[in-house]
Amino acid sequence: MAELKNDRFIRALLKQDVDVTPVWMMRQAGRYLPEYREVRQEAGSFMDLCQNPELACEVTLQPLRRYALDAAILFSDILTIPDAMGLGLYFEQGEGPKFKKPVQTPADVEDLEVISTEKDLPYVLDAVKLIRKALNGSVPLIGFSGSPWTVATYMVEGGSSKEFANIKSMMMNTPEVMHELLGKLADSVTDYLNAQIRAGAQAVQIFDTWGGALSAHAYETFSLNYMKKIVSGLVREHEGHRVPVILFTKNGGHWLEKIVESDCDCVGLDWTIPINEARARVGDKVALQGNMDPAVLYGGDDIIRNEIALILKQFGHGNGHVFNLGHGIHQFVNPDHVTTFVDAVHELSAQYHQ
Amino acid sequence: MAELKNDRFIRALLKQDVDVTPVWMMRQAGRYLPEYREVRQEAGSFMDLCQNPELACEVTLQPLRRYALDAAILFSDILTIPDAMGLGLYFEQGEGPKFKKPVQTPADVEDLEVISTEKDLPYVLDAVKLIRKALNGSVPLIGFSGSPWTVATYMVEGGSSKEFANIKSMMMNTPEVMHELLGKLADSVTDYLNAQIRAGAQAVQIFDTWGGALSAHAYETFSLNYMKKIVSGLVREHEGHRVPVILFTKNGGHWLEKIVESDCDCVGLDWTIPINEARARVGDKVALQGNMDPAVLYGGDDIIRNEIALILKQFGHGNGHVFNLGHGIHQFVNPDHVTTFVDAVHELSAQYHQ
């Protein structure tokens, strides 16, 4: 494998010196790009696109052709694992993900089998290999997975949810069933991320999009503990390099002190907590990733640059900052605004790395 | 007007001694009650129900007949103000609120007029008067309004939203237009709450359901500052009694220190922050309301009682706690579980008030 030409992202995750703050965006390969929409239409359904390694590779690379991003992220979905478990993932126009066979009973949970990524999700590993080859060391490739709790919410609710009535009922009334489901998912995610690492992913992120819907103690019991279990089972060195792990719990800012105990390298932040406050709370234990409101990209150049300047100033001098949005880029953002965003992070951050 | 027979709720808001912790629930008059669904069907649309003072009074009283609640809350909607401004509020089956004429341009904002509650929303004041009379001093009546920011999100998006693309674009690119809209709403809310107080509301709550979608500095500028302005314009004494004010920002736990500077009497909490942490941060400045996850009501008796015991223990001894859910009660909760909830708060809290 080619050595990395740009390793800012990896270095920042490991709290090492960098020349400027590295930057990437959650969902950087996505619907705001016309070239993505073209490939998406060509592919057929969203899942057809995910399951086609050549096309998944192509859309992964698209944002890197436009922008000076410091990392690529595998194009895939957080629900590939339950799909591989046989739940039948599909996407209805404008309605988000759905499952043909949601998990509704203890017997449904019992019937689920921990996945073998090599056997059950070869298309993901093929995509990782193709992307690594195509990147040719230009920037590192991020692999990812949903957290067990977040993936379970979709499996039990049958799709997206606001109130999480079914899964929270399961959690309250049959915690042993909930733990069985989360345990199978944790084992599956561990296998999935390790397979991605062995196929070429140089860092991994766990997306806990819905951990923030829980109370503090339920978060620890039903989400964080399973992410910790995954982190403890991950391959942390590959090809002679450290493979950093990022944990991102949306609306998880109250629990940073707990999250850093997971042995992750970096904690992702949404935009509700100022990054200086987060840094003061976690100290030198981990790097931080974030945390601009994606909606700032609706603003003009000055607005975007001012917000970036504020966040960089809040983080201040020192190592361990990966710039990112606080959640995925929105569909209707003007792609030219992203040029402003990426370039401004590099330009305005240089002064903090002298 | 009859003197209050049960003034625990008011006393707790003012941090005075109580025998047990008072309890009420957001959306306690609502769809989880079969008798509510009956009246709702009879009334026609949801807005027909809101606009009929006799029926609004009836559904306000329904939960008080079943449960030993320590307060009643006016049955109404946070979007009555924009409806009175001429935006044409309606509810589509399963889709939440919509506006026929959303606010889309600076001219739309300019055309809006601050409401006069007496003239524009007489049905709300008639309902308040009827409810006060019907309560006959049994428990206090809470009046309420949405916050300017939260109400504005629906006005500009035309309904519910996940990403708030339109209003955040307005906020970023034309802040002067955003401030004009929020200023008109703040003046309207002030008039609205004062009219409710004069009609008989004995405490008021401002619901900032979507303030938590903002960054810390945007929250302060575009949501909190307007709530502060409202609080400073409210009637705080009526009928010889203090009228306490509760501010509730969902997902606002990061900003408690700022919120208490608003001169409110009480801050409402969702369930993501442990109430002992909140109390440690706000000190003796305000009372706290909350903060059980509404989903706990899906659990059986032991689960509900254990969670209540935990929250009461977290708050500990001393005055200034109103027990509540961290958001509205869910539609599919078993009404019998609410009996367990209300009674357990009273039973289990007595030891903290000796």
Interface residues (C-beta under 8 A of the other chain):
Chain A: E163 F164 A165 K168 S169 M172 N173 G212 L214 S215 A216 H217 A218 N251 G253 H254 W271 T272 I273 P274 E277 D293 P294 A295 V296 Y298 G299 G300 I303 L310 H330 F332
Chain B: E163 F164 A165 K168 S169 M172 N173 G212 L214 S215 A216 H217 A218 N251 G253 H254 W271 T272 I273 P274 E277 D293 P294 A295 V296 Y298 G299 G300 I303 L310 H330 F332
